[in-house]
Structures are given as C-alpha cells and as structure tokens.
Amino acid sequence: MPNINRNFVLGMGLFIFGSYQLRKRWSSTLMDNMEIEVSSYTQRQKLLKDKNTEELAD
C-alpha cells in the first residue's frame, strides 16, 4: 500500500510539473480555452447541485 501511495504522489507531482511546463511553453489561447472549459464545467456542476438541493427542500 505505501508503494502505491508513493507512486501516486510521484505521478501527481509529475502531472503538476508537466502542466506548468506546458502553460509556459504553449500559446496562452489554448490554456484560456481549457480554463473556460473547466470553469463552465464547474459552474454546470454547481447549478446541478443547486437544483438538487432545491428539489430536496421542496
């Protein structure tokens, strides 16, 4: 189990480092598009959650 945990931490570190490198290297428009996608996704999730809580309140 600790072995899997260490590999997971290493993988996350590599992923974060890689995304940082990509952000520096690639055009900002691509990253902006990705951030827009993520923000719209999180907003949609938030709307769904709000709708669910409203239905529960009724």
HTML snippet that shows the backbone in 3Dmol.js (N, CA, C, O; Angstrom):
<script src="https://3Dmol.org/build/3Dmol-min.js"></script>
<div id="view" style="width:600px;height:400px;position:relative"></div>
<script>
const pdb = `
ATOM      1  N   MET A   1       0.821  -1.214   0.000  1.00  0.00           N
ATOM      2  CA  MET A   1       0.000   0.000   0.000  1.00  0.00           C
ATOM      3  C   MET A   1       0.860   1.271   0.000  1.00  0.00           C
ATOM      4  O   MET A   1       0.586   2.174  -0.790  1.00  0.00           O
ATOM      5  N   PRO A   2       1.886   1.378   0.853  1.00  0.00           N
ATOM      6  CA  PRO A   2       2.705   2.598   0.806  1.00  0.00           C
ATOM      7  C   PRO A   2       3.367   2.786  -0.548  1.00  0.00           C
ATOM      8  O   PRO A   2       3.604   3.916  -0.974  1.00  0.00           O
ATOM      9  N   ASN A   3       3.672   1.669  -1.237  1.00  0.00           N
ATOM     10  CA  ASN A   3       4.292   1.762  -2.553  1.00  0.00           C
ATOM     11  C   ASN A   3       3.348   2.441  -3.535  1.00  0.00           C
ATOM     12  O   ASN A   3       3.761   3.324  -4.288  1.00  0.00           O
ATOM     13  N   ILE A   4       2.076   2.030  -3.529  1.00  0.00           N
ATOM     14  CA  ILE A   4       1.080   2.644  -4.412  1.00  0.00           C
ATOM     15  C   ILE A   4       0.943   4.122  -4.067  1.00  0.00           C
ATOM     16  O   ILE A   4       0.856   4.968  -4.957  1.00  0.00           O
ATOM     17  N   ASN A   5       0.924   4.427  -2.789  1.00  0.00           N
ATOM     18  CA  ASN A   5       0.764   5.813  -2.353  1.00  0.00           C
ATOM     19  C   ASN A   5       1.922   6.672  -2.860  1.00  0.00           C
ATOM     20  O   ASN A   5       1.710   7.782  -3.346  1.00  0.00           O
ATOM     21  N   ARG A   6       3.150   6.152  -2.744  1.00  0.00           N
ATOM     22  CA  ARG A   6       4.313   6.911  -3.201  1.00  0.00           C
ATOM     23  C   ARG A   6       4.243   7.138  -4.701  1.00  0.00           C
ATOM     24  O   ARG A   6       4.534   8.233  -5.182  1.00  0.00           O
ATOM     25  N   ASN A   7       3.853   6.096  -5.448  1.00  0.00           N
ATOM     26  CA  ASN A   7       3.735   6.240  -6.896  1.00  0.00           C
ATOM     27  C   ASN A   7       2.677   7.275  -7.245  1.00  0.00           C
ATOM     28  O   ASN A   7       2.854   8.063  -8.174  1.00  0.00           O
ATOM     29  N   PHE A   8       1.580   7.271  -6.504  1.00  0.00           N
ATOM     30  CA  PHE A   8       0.514   8.241  -6.756  1.00  0.00           C
ATOM     31  C   PHE A   8       1.026   9.665  -6.538  1.00  0.00           C
ATOM     32  O   PHE A   8       0.765  10.557  -7.345  1.00  0.00           O
ATOM     33  N   VAL A   9       1.761   9.869  -5.436  1.00  0.00           N
ATOM     34  CA  VAL A   9       2.297  11.206  -5.145  1.00  0.00           C
ATOM     35  C   VAL A   9       3.278  11.621  -6.231  1.00  0.00           C
ATOM     36  O   VAL A   9       3.257  12.766  -6.682  1.00  0.00           O
ATOM     37  N   LEU A  10       4.143  10.693  -6.657  1.00  0.00           N
ATOM     38  CA  LEU A  10       5.092  10.998  -7.727  1.00  0.00           C
ATOM     39  C   LEU A  10       4.349  11.355  -9.009  1.00  0.00           C
ATOM     40  O   LEU A  10       4.706  12.313  -9.696  1.00  0.00           O
ATOM     41  N   GLY A  11       3.322  10.589  -9.324  1.00  0.00           N
ATOM     42  CA  GLY A  11       2.544  10.856 -10.537  1.00  0.00           C
ATOM     43  C   GLY A  11       1.888  12.224 -10.488  1.00  0.00           C
ATOM     44  O   GLY A  11       1.896  12.959 -11.476  1.00  0.00           O
ATOM     45  N   MET A  12       1.323  12.565  -9.342  1.00  0.00           N
ATOM     46  CA  MET A  12       0.685  13.874  -9.217  1.00  0.00           C
ATOM     47  C   MET A  12       1.720  14.987  -9.376  1.00  0.00           C
ATOM     48  O   MET A  12       1.461  15.992 -10.037  1.00  0.00           O
ATOM     49  N   GLY A  13       2.880  14.804  -8.773  1.00  0.00           N
ATOM     50  CA  GLY A  13       3.939  15.803  -8.899  1.00  0.00           C
ATOM     51  C   GLY A  13       4.361  15.984 -10.348  1.00  0.00           C
ATOM     52  O   GLY A  13       4.524  17.108 -10.821  1.00  0.00           O
ATOM     53  N   LEU A  14       4.538  14.860 -11.056  1.00  0.00           N
ATOM     54  CA  LEU A  14       4.908  14.933 -12.468  1.00  0.00           C
ATOM     55  C   LEU A  14       3.812  15.618 -13.272  1.00  0.00           C
ATOM     56  O   LEU A  14       4.103  16.431 -14.150  1.00  0.00           O
ATOM     57  N   PHE A  15       2.556  15.297 -12.980  1.00  0.00           N
ATOM     58  CA  PHE A  15       1.435  15.881 -13.712  1.00  0.00           C
ATOM     59  C   PHE A  15       1.392  17.398 -13.514  1.00  0.00           C
ATOM     60  O   PHE A  15       1.208  18.155 -14.467  1.00  0.00           O
ATOM     61  N   ILE A  16       1.564  17.829 -12.257  1.00  0.00           N
ATOM     62  CA  ILE A  16       1.533  19.267 -11.963  1.00  0.00           C
ATOM     63  C   ILE A  16       2.713  19.956 -12.644  1.00  0.00           C
ATOM     64  O   ILE A  16       2.557  21.023 -13.237  1.00  0.00           O
ATOM     65  N   PHE A  17       3.900  19.340 -12.555  1.00  0.00           N
ATOM     66  CA  PHE A  17       5.085  19.915 -13.180  1.00  0.00           C
ATOM     67  C   PHE A  17       4.905  19.999 -14.689  1.00  0.00           C
ATOM     68  O   PHE A  17       5.244  21.008 -15.306  1.00  0.00           O
ATOM     69  N   GLY A  18       4.366  18.931 -15.283  1.00  0.00           N
ATOM     70  CA  GLY A  18       4.158  18.910 -16.733  1.00  0.00           C
ATOM     71  C   GLY A  18       3.170  19.973 -17.175  1.00  0.00           C
ATOM     72  O   GLY A  18       3.391  20.648 -18.181  1.00  0.00           O
ATOM     73  N   SER A  19       2.082  20.129 -16.432  1.00  0.00           N
ATOM     74  CA  SER A  19       1.087  21.135 -16.814  1.00  0.00           C
ATOM     75  C   SER A  19       1.686  22.538 -16.686  1.00  0.00           C
ATOM     76  O   SER A  19       1.372  23.429 -17.475  1.00  0.00           O
ATOM     77  N   TYR A  20       2.555  22.726 -15.680  1.00  0.00           N
ATOM     78  CA  TYR A  20       3.214  24.026 -15.525  1.00  0.00           C
ATOM     79  C   TYR A  20       4.120  24.304 -16.718  1.00  0.00           C
ATOM     80  O   TYR A  20       4.131  25.414 -17.251  1.00  0.00           O
ATOM     81  N   GLN A  21       4.889  23.280 -17.140  1.00  0.00           N
ATOM     82  CA  GLN A  21       5.770  23.441 -18.289  1.00  0.00           C
ATOM     83  C   GLN A  21       4.963  23.752 -19.545  1.00  0.00           C
ATOM     84  O   GLN A  21       5.338  24.616 -20.337  1.00  0.00           O
ATOM     85  N   LEU A  22       3.846  23.035 -19.720  1.00  0.00           N
ATOM     86  CA  LEU A  22       3.013  23.274 -20.903  1.00  0.00           C
ATOM     87  C   LEU A  22       2.470  24.697 -20.885  1.00  0.00           C
ATOM     88  O   LEU A  22       2.432  25.362 -21.921  1.00  0.00           O
ATOM     89  N   ARG A  23       2.053  25.163 -19.721  1.00  0.00           N
ATOM     90  CA  ARG A  23       1.496  26.509 -19.619  1.00  0.00           C
ATOM     91  C   ARG A  23       2.533  27.542 -20.035  1.00  0.00           C
ATOM     92  O   ARG A  23       2.204  28.529 -20.692  1.00  0.00           O
ATOM     93  N   LYS A  24       3.810  27.312 -19.645  1.00  0.00           N
ATOM     94  CA  LYS A  24       4.856  28.256 -20.031  1.00  0.00           C
ATOM     95  C   LYS A  24       5.095  28.203 -21.535  1.00  0.00           C
ATOM     96  O   LYS A  24       5.298  29.237 -22.171  1.00  0.00           O
ATOM     97  N   ARG A  25       5.071  26.986 -22.111  1.00  0.00           N
ATOM     98  CA  ARG A  25       5.520  26.819 -23.484  1.00  0.00           C
ATOM     99  C   ARG A  25       4.420  27.123 -24.497  1.00  0.00           C
ATOM    100  O   ARG A  25       4.672  27.782 -25.505  1.00  0.00           O
ATOM    101  N   TRP A  26       3.202  26.646 -24.236  1.00  0.00           N
ATOM    102  CA  TRP A  26       2.171  26.729 -25.259  1.00  0.00           C
ATOM    103  C   TRP A  26       1.559  28.115 -25.328  1.00  0.00           C
ATOM    104  O   TRP A  26       1.784  28.958 -24.459  1.00  0.00           O
ATOM    105  N   SER A  27       0.769  28.337 -26.392  1.00  0.00           N
ATOM    106  CA  SER A  27       0.106  29.631 -26.559  1.00  0.00           C
ATOM    107  C   SER A  27      -0.915  29.823 -25.446  1.00  0.00           C
ATOM    108  O   SER A  27      -1.528  28.864 -24.976  1.00  0.00           O
ATOM    109  N   SER A  28      -1.088  31.068 -25.033  1.00  0.00           N
ATOM    110  CA  SER A  28      -1.989  31.338 -23.914  1.00  0.00           C
ATOM    111  C   SER A  28      -3.436  31.062 -24.312  1.00  0.00           C
ATOM    112  O   SER A  28      -4.265  30.764 -23.452  1.00  0.00           O
ATOM    113  N   THR A  29      -3.750  31.157 -25.613  1.00  0.00           N
ATOM    114  CA  THR A  29      -5.147  30.964 -26.030  1.00  0.00           C
ATOM    115  C   THR A  29      -5.605  29.551 -25.712  1.00  0.00           C
ATOM    116  O   THR A  29      -6.742  29.347 -25.288  1.00  0.00           O
ATOM    117  N   LEU A  30      -4.722  28.568 -25.914  1.00  0.00           N
ATOM    118  CA  LEU A  30      -5.097  27.181 -25.627  1.00  0.00           C
ATOM    119  C   LEU A  30      -5.410  27.025 -24.143  1.00  0.00           C
ATOM    120  O   LEU A  30      -6.417  26.418 -23.778  1.00  0.00           O
ATOM    121  N   MET A  31      -4.545  27.573 -23.283  1.00  0.00           N
ATOM    122  CA  MET A  31      -4.772  27.449 -21.848  1.00  0.00           C
ATOM    123  C   MET A  31      -6.042  28.210 -21.455  1.00  0.00           C
ATOM    124  O   MET A  31      -6.794  27.756 -20.593  1.00  0.00           O
ATOM    125  N   ASP A  32      -6.283  29.367 -22.085  1.00  0.00           N
ATOM    126  CA  ASP A  32      -7.509  30.117 -21.794  1.00  0.00           C
ATOM    127  C   ASP A  32      -8.723  29.275 -22.142  1.00  0.00           C
ATOM    128  O   ASP A  32      -9.683  29.214 -21.373  1.00  0.00           O
ATOM    129  N   ASN A  33      -8.685  28.620 -23.306  1.00  0.00           N
ATOM    130  CA  ASN A  33      -9.803  27.767 -23.702  1.00  0.00           C
ATOM    131  C   ASN A  33     -10.020  26.665 -22.678  1.00  0.00           C
ATOM    132  O   ASN A  33     -11.156  26.375 -22.303  1.00  0.00           O
ATOM    133  N   MET A  34      -8.927  26.046 -22.224  1.00  0.00           N
ATOM    134  CA  MET A  34      -9.059  24.965 -21.250  1.00  0.00           C
ATOM    135  C   MET A  34      -9.645  25.495 -19.944  1.00  0.00           C
ATOM    136  O   MET A  34     -10.488  24.844 -19.328  1.00  0.00           O
ATOM    137  N   GLU A  35      -9.194  26.684 -19.523  1.00  0.00           N
ATOM    138  CA  GLU A  35      -9.712  27.253 -18.277  1.00  0.00           C
ATOM    139  C   GLU A  35     -11.193  27.581 -18.417  1.00  0.00           C
ATOM    140  O   GLU A  35     -11.964  27.401 -17.475  1.00  0.00           O
ATOM    141  N   ILE A  36     -11.594  28.068 -19.606  1.00  0.00           N
ATOM    142  CA  ILE A  36     -13.017  28.349 -19.840  1.00  0.00           C
ATOM    143  C   ILE A  36     -13.805  27.051 -19.747  1.00  0.00           C
ATOM    144  O   ILE A  36     -14.869  27.007 -19.129  1.00  0.00           O
ATOM    145  N   GLU A  37     -13.274  25.975 -20.370  1.00  0.00           N
ATOM    146  CA  GLU A  37     -13.956  24.681 -20.316  1.00  0.00           C
ATOM    147  C   GLU A  37     -14.132  24.246 -18.861  1.00  0.00           C
ATOM    148  O   GLU A  37     -15.220  23.835 -18.458  1.00  0.00           O
ATOM    149  N   VAL A  38     -13.063  24.339 -18.080  1.00  0.00           N
ATOM    150  CA  VAL A  38     -13.108  23.885 -16.685  1.00  0.00           C
ATOM    151  C   VAL A  38     -14.095  24.730 -15.889  1.00  0.00           C
ATOM    152  O   VAL A  38     -14.886  24.196 -15.112  1.00  0.00           O
ATOM    153  N   SER A  39     -14.050  26.058 -16.081  1.00  0.00           N
ATOM    154  CA  SER A  39     -14.941  26.925 -15.307  1.00  0.00           C
ATOM    155  C   SER A  39     -16.393  26.669 -15.684  1.00  0.00           C
ATOM    156  O   SER A  39     -17.266  26.661 -14.816  1.00  0.00           O
ATOM    157  N   SER A  40     -16.664  26.458 -16.981  1.00  0.00           N
ATOM    158  CA  SER A  40     -18.047  26.181 -17.381  1.00  0.00           C
ATOM    159  C   SER A  40     -18.490  24.845 -16.806  1.00  0.00           C
ATOM    160  O   SER A  40     -19.643  24.692 -16.403  1.00  0.00           O
ATOM    161  N   TYR A  41     -17.576  23.870 -16.765  1.00  0.00           N
ATOM    162  CA  TYR A  41     -17.917  22.563 -16.197  1.00  0.00           C
ATOM    163  C   TYR A  41     -18.238  22.701 -14.709  1.00  0.00           C
ATOM    164  O   TYR A  41     -19.228  22.146 -14.233  1.00  0.00           O
ATOM    165  N   THR A  42     -17.403  23.438 -13.975  1.00  0.00           N
ATOM    166  CA  THR A  42     -17.640  23.584 -12.538  1.00  0.00           C
ATOM    167  C   THR A  42     -18.933  24.359 -12.293  1.00  0.00           C
ATOM    168  O   THR A  42     -19.672  24.058 -11.356  1.00  0.00           O
ATOM    169  N   GLN A  43     -19.206  25.365 -13.143  1.00  0.00           N
ATOM    170  CA  GLN A  43     -20.455  26.110 -12.979  1.00  0.00           C
ATOM    171  C   GLN A  43     -21.650  25.201 -13.223  1.00  0.00           C
ATOM    172  O   GLN A  43     -22.651  25.274 -12.511  1.00  0.00           O
ATOM    173  N   ARG A  44     -21.538  24.330 -14.250  1.00  0.00           N
ATOM    174  CA  ARG A  44     -22.633  23.410 -14.550  1.00  0.00           C
ATOM    175  C   ARG A  44     -22.847  22.467 -13.365  1.00  0.00           C
ATOM    176  O   ARG A  44     -23.985  22.200 -12.980  1.00  0.00           O
ATOM    177  N   GLN A  45     -21.739  21.958 -12.782  1.00  0.00           N
ATOM    178  CA  GLN A  45     -21.859  21.073 -11.620  1.00  0.00           C
ATOM    179  C   GLN A  45     -22.537  21.814 -10.467  1.00  0.00           C
ATOM    180  O   GLN A  45     -23.381  21.255  -9.766  1.00  0.00           O
ATOM    181  N   LYS A  46     -22.157  23.082 -10.281  1.00  0.00           N
ATOM    182  CA  LYS A  46     -22.735  23.882  -9.203  1.00  0.00           C
ATOM    183  C   LYS A  46     -24.229  24.063  -9.435  1.00  0.00           C
ATOM    184  O   LYS A  46     -25.024  23.943  -8.502  1.00  0.00           O
ATOM    185  N   LEU A  47     -24.615  24.352 -10.681  1.00  0.00           N
ATOM    186  CA  LEU A  47     -26.034  24.509 -10.998  1.00  0.00           C
ATOM    187  C   LEU A  47     -26.787  23.223 -10.713  1.00  0.00           C
ATOM    188  O   LEU A  47     -27.874  23.246 -10.136  1.00  0.00           O
ATOM    189  N   LEU A  48     -26.204  22.091 -11.121  1.00  0.00           N
ATOM    190  CA  LEU A  48     -26.857  20.807 -10.872  1.00  0.00           C
ATOM    191  C   LEU A  48     -27.032  20.586  -9.375  1.00  0.00           C
ATOM    192  O   LEU A  48     -28.083  20.132  -8.923  1.00  0.00           O
ATOM    193  N   LYS A  49     -25.979  20.915  -8.602  1.00  0.00           N
ATOM    194  CA  LYS A  49     -26.047  20.710  -7.158  1.00  0.00           C
ATOM    195  C   LYS A  49     -27.137  21.606  -6.561  1.00  0.00           C
ATOM    196  O   LYS A  49     -27.918  21.165  -5.718  1.00  0.00           O
ATOM    197  N   ASP A  50     -27.183  22.873  -7.008  1.00  0.00           N
ATOM    198  CA  ASP A  50     -28.207  23.788  -6.502  1.00  0.00           C
ATOM    199  C   ASP A  50     -29.600  23.263  -6.826  1.00  0.00           C
ATOM    200  O   ASP A  50     -30.498  23.301  -5.985  1.00  0.00           O
ATOM    201  N   LYS A  51     -29.774  22.771  -8.053  1.00  0.00           N
ATOM    202  CA  LYS A  51     -31.077  22.254  -8.452  1.00  0.00           C
ATOM    203  C   LYS A  51     -31.457  21.066  -7.569  1.00  0.00           C
ATOM    204  O   LYS A  51     -32.604  20.946  -7.137  1.00  0.00           O
ATOM    205  N   ASN A  52     -30.491  20.195  -7.307  1.00  0.00           N
ATOM    206  CA  ASN A  52     -30.761  19.027  -6.467  1.00  0.00           C
ATOM    207  C   ASN A  52     -31.152  19.448  -5.052  1.00  0.00           C
ATOM    208  O   ASN A  52     -32.076  18.880  -4.469  1.00  0.00           O
ATOM    209  N   THR A  53     -30.459  20.434  -4.501  1.00  0.00           N
ATOM    210  CA  THR A  53     -30.776  20.870  -3.141  1.00  0.00           C
ATOM    211  C   THR A  53     -32.153  21.528  -3.107  1.00  0.00           C
ATOM    212  O   THR A  53     -32.888  21.378  -2.131  1.00  0.00           O
ATOM    213  N   GLU A  54     -32.510  22.264  -4.179  1.00  0.00           N
ATOM    214  CA  GLU A  54     -33.843  22.877  -4.232  1.00  0.00           C
ATOM    215  C   GLU A  54     -34.918  21.800  -4.235  1.00  0.00           C
ATOM    216  O   GLU A  54     -35.926  21.910  -3.537  1.00  0.00           O
ATOM    217  N   GLU A  55     -34.689  20.753  -5.032  1.00  0.00           N
ATOM    218  CA  GLU A  55     -35.671  19.671  -5.093  1.00  0.00           C
ATOM    219  C   GLU A  55     -35.811  19.003  -3.728  1.00  0.00           C
ATOM    220  O   GLU A  55     -36.911  18.621  -3.327  1.00  0.00           O
ATOM    221  N   LEU A  56     -34.696  18.864  -3.019  1.00  0.00           N
ATOM    222  CA  LEU A  56     -34.758  18.269  -1.685  1.00  0.00           C
ATOM    223  C   LEU A  56     -35.517  19.186  -0.732  1.00  0.00           C
ATOM    224  O   LEU A  56     -36.262  18.712   0.125  1.00  0.00           O
ATOM    225  N   ALA A  57     -35.332  20.494  -0.878  1.00  0.00           N
ATOM    226  CA  ALA A  57     -36.006  21.448   0.009  1.00  0.00           C
ATOM    227  C   ALA A  57     -37.518  21.393  -0.189  1.00  0.00           C
ATOM    228  O   ALA A  57     -38.277  21.526   0.771  1.00  0.00           O
ATOM    229  N   ASP A  58     -37.955  21.198  -1.428  1.00  0.00           N
ATOM    230  CA  ASP A  58     -39.402  21.091  -1.694  1.00  0.00           C
ATOM    231  C   ASP A  58     -39.931  19.816  -1.071  1.00  0.00           C
ATOM    232  O   ASP A  58     -41.124  19.528  -1.174  1.00  0.00           O
TER     233      ASP A  58
END
`;
const viewer = $3Dmol.createViewer("view");
viewer.addModel(pdb, "pdb");
viewer.setStyle({}, {cartoon: {color: "spectrum"}});
viewer.zoomTo();
viewer.render();
</script>
